[in-house]
């Protein structure tokens, strides 16, 4: 049985720490424990929802183990002093955005109804760093990997059953408490990392070494056959050339020049989007789906803007996002991968976080437009996959061309 994080938090804070929390929330001291339980329950529910995919679980693990997140002793010191505790609000606000994403406002409203004094948002910002620090301490003490942390979070559900209101589940778009974090159990995320073969079978029989003769002689026969075939083809070409009129080098070059492909199948080059034209997400994607010759790695770049250095979207009504939702509704078997990319300025952890958050925001907007969650994944690529100017379909220099949200088609059937 997993350790109860609510009880662990209370024991770590003690009466004085809980009293400081109550004071910061303008509550009587006797209401401190109830407020603490409410805050932790809301935060854990958000984490379980965040971890509904392997990408989300990995992102959460990175958050917990991030060196910028305060450790447990530092957080406990904050709860010893009201001024220090309130000084932690900006850090709590940043974590709140990471855990709840675009649902922060809805979750905060629900928390406000659960806590007297209209202090719901205040409570979550104060409690979130504590939960992160407690989880970080568990990861460090028990040498947890991402899979172990997922199992620990699953174990918290039994302690939350009567502490998560239906209004919070609605805000998280979760249909009933039993579905909260259910993907961690039912979709193979109880152990998010792919299990090793040893873990599946207990042991692996050692394969017998392959002898030299078992592969050399068959290979030699194949090479001889290929050589003979090539000689025959050369002889055929020479005989055919002997019966044809003489061509000048210029005529020969002209005749051997590749012709342009006919029909609506795009050229199979590095960038189909560049061939189809710049900044035409909808038409480019539609033409790609009609094509018989599709590059599975083709990127389609969404024109969407974010505030610099953050995941705050500046144009949530982006025409390209609307177009993608429309295309996915027209093609019910279509599944896509949404990938966030940033320019790359040295801090790889921060870059990965921002790119993941941006991809999550776009996925969230598509969810709100009625696209099923199992039809799209969101992955932060950081700055690991820079794009060349020719791949963007642009004809003018793009100094920030790696700052983008791209879409790849995963399946059409």
N, C-alpha and C positions, 0 to 999 in steps of 0.2 A: 504494500500500500504506500502510495506517495505521501510525503510529508505535507501536512496541511499548511499552505502558505499563509492563510489568515491567522492561524494560531502562532505561526513562526514570527510573523510581523508584530503581533501583540507582545510576544515574549521578548523580542529584541528591543522594542520601544520602551516597554515598561509603563508604569502609571504616569510618570512624568512626561514621557514622549507623547503618549496619547493625550494627556492634558494640554500639551503645547499645541497639538493639532487642533483640539477643540477650541482653544483660545484664538488661533489663527483664523478659524472659521466662524468666530463670534458665537460659539455654542457653549452651553453649560458643560462642565467637565464630565458629567455622567453621560453625555451624548457622544463623547469622543470615540468610544469603542464601536458604537453603531456606525458612526461616520467612517471610521477606518475600514470596517467590514464592507460597507457599501462601496467605498472607493476602490478597494482591492478587487471586489467582485466585478465591478465595471471594467477595470483594467484587464483582468484575466479573461473576461469574456471577449474583449477586443482582441487580445492576443490569440485566443483560440480561433477567432474568425480570421485574423490575419494569416494564420498558419494553415489555411485551407488548401494550400498548394505547396509543392516542394519549394518553389521559388520563394513564396511568402515565409515558409518556415526557415529557410536559409537566411533570408533577410532579417528575420527576428533574431536568429542566433547571432548574426553579425552585430545587431544592435546591443544585445546583452553583453557581448564580449568586447564591444568597442572601448578602446582605451580612454575615450573622452567621457564616457559615462562614469559618474562618481562611484567610488567603491562604497561598501556597506559602512565602514567606520565613519567616513565623511558624511554620509547621509544621516546616520544616527546622531552625529554632532549637530546637524541642522535641526533635528527635532528636539534638541535640548534648549534651543533658543528661538523665540518667536521671530525675531528680526532676521536671523539666519535662514529660518524656514521660508519666510516670505521672499527672501533674496533668491531662493531657488526656483521661483515661479517661471522665469524665462526658460530655464532648462526643461522644466516640466511641460511648458507650452510646446517646445520643439518636439519632445517625445510624444506628446498628445497627437500632433500632426502625423507623426510617423506611424503610430499604432492604428489610428482611426481614419486617416486619410481624409477623403471628402465627406465623411460622415461625422466629423467633429462637432459641427453645429447641432445636428440632431441628437447625438449622444449627450452633449452638454445640456440640452433642454430636458432630456429625460432625467439626468442626474440632478438637475435643479428641482424637479418635482419630488425627488426622493429625499432631499435634504432641506430642513428648515432654514430660512434666512437667505434663500436664493444664492447659495454658495456652491452649487454643483460643479461648475467649471473650475472654481478655485480648488475644490477638493481633489479633482482628478489631477490637476497640475502639481499638487503637493504630494499625492500618493504615488504617482507614476515613477518618479526617480527611486522611491523606496522599493517598489516591486522590481524594477530593473536591477537595483543593487542586491536584493535578496536572491534573484535568479542568477546574477553574476557570481555571487558567493557559492551557490549550489554547483554551478558549472565548474568553478575553480576547485572546490573541495572534493567533488566527486569525479573530476576529470571527464566531464561530459562532452560528448560530441553533439552534433545537431540532432542526431537520432535520439540520444538520451534525453535531451531537453524536450523534444516532442513528446516522449513518453511521460516525462514529469508533468507537462502541461495537461496531457490527457487525464492524468491522475487527479488533477485539481477539480475536474467536473463534479465529482461526487460531493465536494464541499460547497459547491456553488448553486446547487439545484434550487434551494429556496431563497437565494439571494440575488438572482438575476430576474428582474421584472420583465413581463412580456413586452412592455414598451421599448425596452432596450433591444430585445431580439428583433422587434419590428424595425428599429433604427438601423440595426446591422443587417437587415434583410435576411434573417434566419427564421425559418418556419418551425418554431417549436424548440424547446430546450434540448431535446435529444439530438437535434441536428447541429447544435453548437460544437464545432470542432470535430464533427463526425467524419469529415474527409480525412482526418489524421488516422482514423481507425479503418475506414472502409476503402480508402483509395491507396492503401499501401504506404501511408505516411507515418504510421507508427514507427517505422524505421525508414525515414526519408531517403537515406543514402541507399544505393543499390546494394543488396546483400552480397557478400563474398560467397563464392562457391562452397568454401569450407563451412560457412554458416548455414547454408542450405542443406548440405549433405553430411556434415560432420567431418568428412575427410575427402580427400581427392586422391584417386589412384594415380600413381606416377606413370606417365606415358613412357612406353618403350622407345628408346632412341631410334631414329630413322636411319637405316643403313645407307651407305653411299650408293650401293648398286641399285637400291630400290627406286631411286629417283634419277640417277645419272643416265642409265641406258634408255628408259622411256623418253627422257628429254632429248637425248641424242637422236633418236628415231624421228621425233617431231621436227628437230632442226634440219635433218637431212631432207625430210619431206617438203618443208618450207623452201629450202634451197632449190630443190628440183622444180617446184612449182614456179618459183621466181624465174628460173632459167627458161622455162617454157613460155612464160608471159613475155619475157624480153625477146625471145625468138619470134613470137607472134607479132610483137610491135614492129620489129625490124622488117618482117615480111610484108606487113601492112604498109609501112612507110615506103618500101621500095616501089609499091604500085601507085603512090600518090604523087601529084605534081609538086615541084619544088616551091617552098614558101620562104619569103624573106624573113629575117629575124623580127621585123616590125609586124608582119602579118601573123607570124607565129605567136608573138606576145599578145596580139589583139585577140586571136582565136582562143588562147588559153586563159584570158582574163575571166574571172568568175562573174557570172551574170547575177543580177539582183533577184532575190527570191520572189516568186509570184504568190498571189493569194493573200489571206489575212494572217498568215503565220509570220511572226516577227523574226528577224535574223537572230541566230543563236550566237550572240557575242556576249561580252562581259556585262553589258548593260542594256537590257531590253527597254528599260524606262528612258534611257537617253535617246534611243531610236524613236520612241513613241512621242517624245516631246517633253519639255520642261513644265513642271508645276501643274500637271494635269492628272492628279491622283485618280479621280474617278474613271476617266476614259482609259488611262494606262492600265488600271487594274482590270477593267472590263475586257479590254483587248487581250490582256494576258490570260484571263479565264477562258476566252474563246479559242486561244491558240492551242495547237496540238504539240508544239515544241516549247515546253516551259522549263525554265531554269529554276530548280527548287530553292536556290539561294538568292533569287531576285528580290531586291528591296523596293518597297513603294513608300516614299517619304510623305508623312502627313505634315501639312502646313499647320502647325500649332505652336503657340508661343507661351513660354514660361518666364516668370520673373528670374532675372539673372541669379544663379547660384542657389535657387530654390525649386521646389516642385509646385509652386503656386501658378496655376494656369491663368493666363491673361485673356484667352479667348475660348471659354468652354463651349461656345456655340460654333466652333470651327466647322466650316463647310465640309472639310475633308472627313471629319469624324462623322458628320451626318451622312456623308456619301458612303463611308465604310459600313455604317449601320444599315443603310438601305440595301447595299450590295449583299450583305450577309443575310438580310431578310429575304431577298430574292433568291438566294442560293442556300437553302437550309442545311446542306451537307458541308458547306464551306467552314473550315477551321483555320485560324490564323495565329501567328506569333507576333506579339507587340513587343518591340525592343526599344529601350531608351538608350541614348548615347550622349555623352558630353564631350567637350573639347579636349580636356586633359591638361591639368595645370600642376600636377605633382602629387596631390593627395589622393591616392587610389581608393582608399576606403570611403572617403567623402564622395568621390566621383561615382563610385558604384552605388552608394546610397541614393544620391540625387537621381541618377538614371533609373534606378528601380522605382523610386517614388513617382517619377514622371510617367513611367510605363503603367504603374498601378492606377494613376489618375485617369489616363486614357481608357484603360480597361473598365474602370468604375463608371465612366461616362457612357460607355457602350452597354454596360449592365443596365444602367438607368434607361437606356433606349430599347430595352427588351431583348438584348442578345444574351443567350444562355451562357453561364459561366464556363461550362465544359467545352465551349467552342473557341476559347481564346486563352492564351497564356500571356503573362507579362513578365519580362526579364530585363533587368538592368545590366547593360554591357559595359558601363563605365566609359573609359576612353580606349578600350581594348580593340575596337574595330573601327578605325578611322576610315572615312570614305574619300575617294578621290573625286576631284571636281567633275571628271567625265562621267562618274557614276550617278551624279545627282541630276543629270539632265540640264545643267546650267551651262550657259555660254560665257558668263562673266565670272571673274574671280570671286570665290566664296571663302573669306578668311576664317569663318566659323562653321565650315561645312560639316564638322563632326557633331555639332549640337543639333540633334534631330530625334524624332520619333519615327521609327520605320516599322513597316508591316511586311511579314512574309507569309505566303500561303503555305499551309501545312498539309491540308487535305481538301479535295473537292468532291469526294464521293462518300 
